[in-house]
Amino acid sequence: MIETRAAVLVESGRPAPYAESRPLEITDLRLDPPGPGELLIRVRAAGLCHSDLSVINGSRLRPLPMALGHEAAGEVVAVGDGTEFEPGDHVVLAFVPACGHCPRCVAGRPALCGPAAEANRDGTLLGGGLRFSAPDGGRPFHHLGVSAFAEHTVVSARSAVRVDADLPFEIAALFGCAVLTGAGAALYSAGVVPGESVAVFGLGGVGLAALLAAKAAGASTLVAVDVVAHKRELALRLGATHTVEGGPDAVQRIQDITGGGAEKVIDTTGVVPVLEQAYAATRPGGTTVTVGLPDPSARLTLPALSLVAEEKTLRGSYLGSCVPRRDVPRFIAMYRSGVLPVEALLSHRLTLDEVNEGFDRLHTGEAVRQVIAM
């Protein structure tokens, strides 16, 4: 058992600014050693994501208290029995610890792994149980099998992808969620091909990763949509051909730019009215892909006739429809070749003690991707 510091969410729904309400408490915890098929990880970098924020603000309910964070890179410190990893390995952590044996995993859809979904819902590791313990005897839950906002964590080896030791940790962390989700949405879920028109709604880390991947795939017209001006400016620097301010006129603007709607439209916001706009901005025969996580009670309204008469496709995308052990190395290779410059997504670096202030920046839209350096 080792001692570690972690950011633990004790209560959802505290109001912003989080720098004042302090929903995340920096706490000293004990950490059990890794069991069979598990790894003890020294977390070296962890990204802040809207999926974390949705637990903080209460729109996505999780068991509490919970050691939060799900996008990370680190170093293996110790290994349980039955893993292929060794102490000293550098790893990226993915937030779906796919079992490899259920029907969805066998079908090549590890993002939809049933046992992983159950463990993530229950706040346990893939093998069951909890590894953190508090001084008062409490047992904080795990966040998506990772709990990245901690100096050390225990994860299933199924959550880890080995990467080269020369890849900076703060860059490596981005591949665990932002890049897998965004680039995968463009390349796999949407299937962008050369010459297509693409629109991306929401220009956070995931949206900009989708934009970079769409550019790498050869999109000829690339429209970036957001309500925040500096994010639209960044999108232009990263290859967008046009930008549109988010709002009621966005659909018409996209239709004017693309001559009737984009062939592929990706929504990363998790906001239902924006998703409805994304669908409306998709041309007949086109595909709308959504990766954002709306409130579970939200309902979507679409013109049903358009699915047939216009042959539109609406598709969900979880983890970018990726296979992490295949795609983390693939996307890192694209980064190294210069066609996926994901370092441009990193807008802020912070310490673990500054995590609440970081979520204020995410809440207001100031940040793109923030990384905690441990």
C-alpha positions as a printed NumPy array, in Angstrom:
array([[  0.   ,   0.   ,   0.   ],
       [  1.308,   3.477,  -0.902],
       [  0.29 ,   7.019,  -0.058],
       [ -0.856,   9.365,  -2.816],
       [ -2.573,  12.711,  -3.288],
       [ -5.708,  12.866,  -5.412],
       [ -8.475,  15.272,  -6.406],
       [-11.652,  13.725,  -5.006],
       [-15.146,  14.903,  -5.931],
       [-17.206,  14.786,  -2.742],
       [-20.388,  16.481,  -3.978],
       [-21.822,  17.112,  -7.446],
       [-23.663,  20.272,  -8.362],
       [-21.692,  22.864,  -6.451],
       [-21.973,  26.173,  -8.311],
       [-19.249,  27.859, -10.311],
       [-16.87 ,  29.526,  -9.793],
       [-15.256,  26.296,  -8.663],
       [-12.272,  28.169,  -7.298],
       [-14.677,  29.254,  -4.547],
       [-17.021,  26.271,  -4.149],
       [-14.097,  23.75 ,  -4.327],
       [-15.965,  20.643,  -5.529],
       [-12.657,  18.801,  -5.874],
       [-10.767,  18.291,  -2.636],
       [ -7.049,  17.499,  -2.738],
       [ -6.87 ,  14.554,  -0.374],
       [ -4.255,  12.118,   0.922],
       [ -5.315,   8.58 ,   0.053],
       [ -3.915,   5.095,   0.415],
       [ -3.663,   2.942,  -2.675],
       [ -3.725,  -0.853,  -2.669],
       [ -1.103,  -2.664,  -4.754],
       [ -2.195,  -3.86 ,  -8.211],
       [ -4.046,  -7.148,  -8.37 ],
       [ -3.924,  -9.681, -11.208],
       [ -4.151,  -7.955, -14.568],
       [ -3.609,  -4.504, -13.011],
       [ -0.928,  -1.823, -13.017],
       [  0.25 ,   0.738, -10.501],
       [  0.8  ,   3.945, -12.467],
       [  2.7  ,   7.065, -11.545],
       [  0.55 ,   9.653, -13.295],
       [  2.742,  12.207, -15.046],
       [  0.107,  14.243, -16.936],
       [ -3.694,  14.392, -16.851],
       [ -6.062,  16.379, -19.069],
       [ -9.231,  18.211, -18.036],
       [-12.258,  17.244, -20.127],
       [-15.953,  18.107, -20.314],
       [-16.696,  14.523, -19.298],
       [-15.099,  15.367, -15.943],
       [-17.03 ,  18.643, -15.796],
       [-20.323,  16.839, -16.41 ],
       [-19.735,  14.808, -13.236],
       [-18.753,  17.926, -11.286],
       [-21.843,  19.894, -12.315],
       [-24.149,  16.933, -11.77 ],
       [-25.394,  16.43 , -15.325],
       [-23.82 ,  12.955, -15.346],
       [-24.366,  11.065, -12.116],
       [-21.576,   8.907, -10.712],
       [-21.14 ,   7.284,  -7.292],
       [-19.39 ,   9.576,  -4.831],
       [-16.879,  10.282,  -3.456],
       [-14.885,   9.698,  -6.638],
       [-11.242,  10.237,  -7.552],
       [-11.847,  12.094, -10.804],
       [ -9.986,  12.287, -14.135],
       [ -9.872,  10.001, -17.158],
       [ -7.342,  11.366, -19.696],
       [ -3.756,  10.603, -18.705],
       [ -0.271,   9.363, -19.413],
       [  2.182,   7.965, -16.914],
       [  4.798,   5.418, -16.001],
       [  4.268,   1.86 , -14.795],
       [  5.608,   1.437, -11.257],
       [  4.443,  -2.093, -10.429],
       [  2.504,  -4.828, -12.194],
       [  0.104,  -7.528, -11.067],
       [  0.216, -11.077, -12.347],
       [ -0.734, -11.796, -15.912],
       [  0.132,  -8.556, -17.72 ],
       [  2.505,  -7.863, -20.586],
       [  3.729,  -4.595, -19.041],
       [  6.914,  -3.978, -17.077],
       [  7.943,  -1.344, -14.53 ],
       [  9.275,   1.683, -16.385],
       [  6.922,   1.368, -19.365],
       [  5.342,   4.644, -20.482],
       [  1.62 ,   4.34 , -21.118],
       [ -1.416,   6.272, -22.301],
       [ -4.596,   5.429, -20.404],
       [ -7.897,   4.969, -22.239],
       [-11.185,   5.41 , -20.395],
       [-12.808,   2.2  , -21.67 ],
       [-10.886,  -0.78 , -20.211],
       [-12.134,  -3.164, -22.883],
       [-12.238,  -6.764, -21.658],
       [-11.346,  -8.263, -25.041],
       [-13.763, -11.182, -24.639],
       [-17.358,  -9.929, -24.73 ],
       [-19.324, -10.029, -28.016],
       [-18.714,  -6.341, -28.737],
       [-14.976,  -6.624, -28.155],
       [-14.778,  -9.745, -30.316],
       [-16.691,  -7.861, -33.034],
       [-14.003,  -5.156, -33.025],
       [-16.043,  -2.597, -31.047],
       [-14.068,  -2.295, -27.769],
       [-15.476,   1.18 , -27.074],
       [-18.824,  -0.563, -26.469],
       [-17.42 ,  -3.28 , -24.165],
       [-20.203,  -4.456, -21.846],
       [-18.124,  -5.323, -18.753],
       [-16.224,  -2.038, -19.105],
       [-19.475,  -0.074, -19.276],
       [-20.709,  -1.778, -16.107],
       [-17.461,  -1.148, -14.241],
       [-17.354,   2.497, -15.339],
       [-20.97 ,   2.989, -14.284],
       [-20.318,   1.428, -10.876],
       [-17.04 ,   3.306, -10.307],
       [-14.919,   0.168, -10.012],
       [-11.984,  -1.233, -11.925],
       [-12.623,  -3.778, -14.664],
       [-11.804,  -6.633, -12.296],
       [-14.181,  -5.253,  -9.673],
       [-13.593,  -3.557,  -6.372],
       [-11.93 ,  -0.349,  -5.252],
       [ -8.243,   0.382,  -4.722],
       [ -8.315,   3.794,  -2.998],
       [ -8.945,   4.234,   0.706],
       [ -9.286,   7.435,   2.752],
       [ -7.945,   8.071,   6.258],
       [-11.508,   7.969,   7.607],
       [-11.986,   4.479,   6.204],
       [-13.979,   5.535,   3.16 ],
       [-13.341,   3.994,  -0.25 ],
       [-13.438,   6.577,  -3.063],
       [-14.7  ,   5.3  ,  -6.402],
       [-12.705,   5.189,  -9.635],
       [-13.543,   7.458, -12.582],
       [-13.836,   5.51 , -15.837],
       [-11.21 ,   3.06 , -14.654],
       [ -8.496,   5.73 , -14.614],
       [ -8.819,   8.335, -11.798],
       [ -6.138,  10.456, -13.395],
       [ -6.182,  13.428, -11.015],
       [ -3.863,  11.604,  -8.656],
       [ -0.129,  11.244,  -8.235],
       [ -0.539,   7.461,  -8.434],
       [ -3.429,   5.266,  -9.515],
       [ -4.174,   1.585, -10.09 ],
       [ -5.754,   0.636, -13.413],
       [ -6.634,  -2.468, -15.35 ],
       [ -3.905,  -3.319, -17.829],
       [ -6.76 ,  -3.232, -20.353],
       [ -6.825,   0.555, -19.879],
       [ -3.174,   1.005, -20.853],
       [ -1.412,   1.407, -24.192],
       [  2.393,   1.327, -24.215],
       [  4.038,   4.327, -25.953],
       [  7.608,   5.388, -26.692],
       [  9.492,   6.862, -23.76 ],
       [ 10.572,   9.955, -25.717],
       [  6.98 ,  11.186, -26.171],
       [  6.373,  14.057, -23.712],
       [  3.828,  13.05 , -21.098],
       [  1.746,  16.222, -21.519],
       [  1.357,  15.425, -25.223],
       [  0.843,  11.703, -24.65 ],
       [ -2.057,  12.369, -22.269],
       [ -4.064,  14.053, -25.044],
       [ -4.215,  10.798, -26.985],
       [ -6.193,   9.083, -24.201],
       [ -9.401,  11.028, -24.811],
       [ -9.278,  14.231, -26.874],
       [ -7.442,  12.725, -29.836],
       [ -9.061,   9.285, -29.752],
       [-12.52 ,  10.837, -29.516],
       [-12.064,  13.7  , -31.978],
       [ -9.753,  12.216, -34.589],
       [-11.612,   8.915, -34.422],
       [-14.926,  10.689, -34.991],
       [-13.578,  12.238, -38.193],
       [-11.654,   9.266, -39.557],
       [-13.801,   6.32 , -38.446],
       [-17.286,   7.451, -37.434],
       [-17.671,  10.09 , -40.171],
       [-15.241,   8.47 , -42.581],
       [-14.014,  11.761, -44.054],
       [-12.418,  11.261, -47.477],
       [-10.464,  13.648, -49.724],
       [-12.482,  16.455, -51.259],
       [-15.403,  16.37 , -48.828],
       [-16.896,  19.331, -47.02 ],
       [-16.804,  19.036, -43.219],
       [-18.228,  21.181, -40.422],
       [-17.222,  20.822, -36.772],
       [-19.422,  22.239, -33.995],
       [-17.53 ,  22.925, -30.768],
       [-13.826,  23.766, -30.788],
       [-12.522,  22.366, -27.532],
       [ -9.846,  19.695, -27.47 ],
       [-12.099,  17.056, -29.036],
       [-13.495,  19.351, -31.736],
       [-10.1  ,  20.647, -32.76 ],
       [ -8.716,  17.113, -32.861],
       [-11.588,  16.252, -35.213],
       [-10.732,  19.286, -37.327],
       [ -7.06 ,  18.285, -37.52 ],
       [ -7.982,  14.745, -38.551],
       [-10.477,  15.945, -41.165],
       [ -7.77 ,  18.134, -42.631],
       [ -5.338,  15.206, -42.613],
       [ -7.977,  13.118, -44.418],
       [ -8.149,  15.702, -47.22 ],
       [-11.318,  17.668, -46.515],
       [-11.516,  20.46 , -49.065],
       [-13.919,  22.734, -47.172],
       [-13.549,  22.734, -43.397],
       [-15.963,  24.898, -41.401],
       [-15.262,  25.477, -37.686],
       [-18.18 ,  26.579, -35.47 ],
       [-17.992,  27.959, -31.933],
       [-19.335,  30.829, -29.862],
       [-15.819,  31.727, -28.618],
       [-13.849,  33.978, -30.964],
       [-10.34 ,  32.915, -29.945],
       [-11.211,  29.275, -30.587],
       [-12.393,  30.136, -34.091],
       [ -9.128,  31.997, -34.648],
       [ -7.159,  28.947, -33.493],
       [ -9.183,  26.758, -35.847],
       [ -8.139,  28.934, -38.786],
       [ -4.497,  28.538, -37.8  ],
       [ -4.986,  24.781, -37.665],
       [ -6.438,  24.512, -41.153],
       [-10.108,  25.505, -41.112],
       [-11.089,  27.168, -44.401],
       [-14.013,  29.038, -42.809],
       [-15.319,  29.845, -39.352],
       [-18.865,  30.48 , -38.198],
       [-19.973,  31.998, -34.921],
       [-22.27 ,  29.643, -33.059],
       [-25.858,  30.859, -32.861],
       [-29.172,  30.878, -34.738],
       [-27.59 ,  31.817, -38.079],
       [-24.981,  29.038, -38.047],
       [-26.938,  26.582, -40.197],
       [-27.599,  29.102, -42.969],
       [-23.969,  30.221, -42.916],
       [-22.75 ,  26.65 , -43.338],
       [-25.241,  26.008, -46.132],
       [-24.062,  29.15 , -47.925],
       [-20.389,  28.194, -47.554],
       [-20.843,  24.579, -48.649],
       [-23.54 ,  25.002, -51.271],
       [-26.381,  23.323, -49.422],
       [-24.798,  21.753, -46.351],
       [-21.638,  19.877, -45.427],
       [-21.207,  16.252, -46.382],
       [-19.894,  15.373, -42.913],
       [-20.848,  17.314, -39.762],
       [-19.375,  16.535, -36.338],
       [-20.96 ,  17.836, -33.129],
       [-18.761,  17.729, -30.023],
       [-20.796,  19.963, -27.711],
       [-23.217,  17.596, -26.029],
       [-25.855,  20.341, -26.33 ],
       [-29.06 ,  19.067, -27.942],
       [-30.039,  22.295, -29.782],
       [-26.534,  22.378, -31.272],
       [-26.836,  18.763, -32.384],
       [-30.13 ,  19.663, -34.066],
       [-28.297,  22.468, -35.873],
       [-25.538,  20.073, -36.892],
       [-28.099,  17.732, -38.418],
       [-29.811,  20.622, -40.213],
       [-26.412,  21.742, -41.582],
       [-25.807,  18.293, -43.122],
       [-26.595,  18.048, -46.805],
       [-28.854,  15.335, -48.257],
       [-26.943,  12.07 , -48.359],
       [-24.567,  13.32 , -45.674],
       [-23.66 ,  12.097, -42.204],
       [-23.956,  13.805, -38.832],
       [-21.728,  12.413, -36.079],
       [-22.196,  13.316, -32.419],
       [-19.594,  12.696, -29.733],
       [-20.751,  15.034, -26.939],
       [-22.465,  13.685, -23.826],
       [-25.784,  15.46 , -23.212],
       [-27.708,  15.316, -19.973],
       [-29.276,  11.82 , -19.766],
       [-32.759,  13.366, -19.58 ],
       [-32.338,  15.351, -22.815],
       [-34.437,  14.411, -25.853],
       [-33.669,  15.061, -29.523],
       [-36.248,  16.275, -32.058],
       [-35.57 ,  15.806, -35.765],
       [-37.686,  15.855, -38.938],
       [-38.191,  12.096, -39.326],
       [-38.929,  12.341, -43.052],
       [-35.419,  13.63 , -43.743],
       [-33.886,  10.299, -42.755],
       [-35.59 ,   8.71 , -45.748],
       [-36.308,  11.474, -48.23 ],
       [-32.844,  13.016, -47.839],
       [-30.993,   9.79 , -46.949],
       [-29.291,  11.473, -44.024],
       [-27.378,   9.463, -41.439],
       [-27.172,  10.365, -37.746],
       [-24.466,   8.431, -35.946],
       [-23.186,   8.354, -32.39 ],
       [-19.481,   7.967, -31.699],
       [-18.014,   6.839, -28.382],
       [-14.239,   6.968, -27.957],
       [-14.178,   7.943, -31.627],
       [-15.214,   4.382, -32.587],
       [-11.546,   3.613, -31.952],
       [ -9.557,   0.567, -30.91 ],
       [ -7.095,   2.202, -28.477],
       [ -4.296,  -0.332, -28.844],
       [ -4.448,   0.102, -32.604],
       [ -5.231,   3.795, -32.819],
       [ -3.144,   5.423, -30.082],
       [  0.058,   4.312, -31.88 ],
       [ -1.493,   5.199, -35.252],
       [ -2.405,   8.733, -34.157],
       [  0.964,   9.226, -32.445],
       [  2.622,   8.314, -35.748],
       [  0.48 ,  10.954, -37.467],
       [  1.542,  13.465, -34.793],
       [  5.218,  12.635, -35.294],
       [  4.865,  13.028, -39.062],
       [  3.392,  16.513, -38.595],
       [ -0.08 ,  15.85 , -40.007],
       [ -1.776,  15.776, -36.581],
       [ -0.18 ,  18.654, -34.601],
       [ -2.061,  17.997, -31.373],
       [  0.373,  20.06 , -29.307],
       [ -1.604,  23.078, -30.514],
       [ -4.551,  21.894, -28.395],
       [ -2.622,  22.401, -25.154],
       [ -3.732,  25.805, -23.904],
       [ -2.889,  25.667, -20.173],
       [ -0.552,  23.783, -17.842],
       [ -1.432,  23.583, -14.159],
       [ -0.689,  21.768, -10.926],
       [ -2.95 ,  19.347,  -9.08 ],
       [ -3.728,  22.051,  -6.527],
       [ -5.074,  24.291,  -9.328],
       [ -7.603,  21.747, -10.629],
       [-10.716,  23.669,  -9.495],
       [ -9.465,  26.838, -11.188],
       [ -8.877,  24.761, -14.318],
       [-12.498,  23.667, -14.396],
       [-13.563,  27.296, -14.162],
       [-11.631,  27.934, -17.401],
       [-13.281,  24.9  , -18.989],
       [-16.732,  26.   , -17.804],
       [-16.385,  29.5  , -19.277],
       [-14.87 ,  28.308, -22.576],
       [-11.54 ,  30.044, -21.974],
       [ -9.495,  26.83 , -22.229],
       [ -9.008,  24.396, -25.085],
       [ -7.139,  21.552, -23.356],
       [ -5.531,  21.897, -19.95 ],
       [ -3.057,  19.402, -18.575],
       [ -2.054,  18.833, -14.97 ],
       [  1.653,  18.067, -14.704],
       [  2.286,  15.824, -11.71 ]])
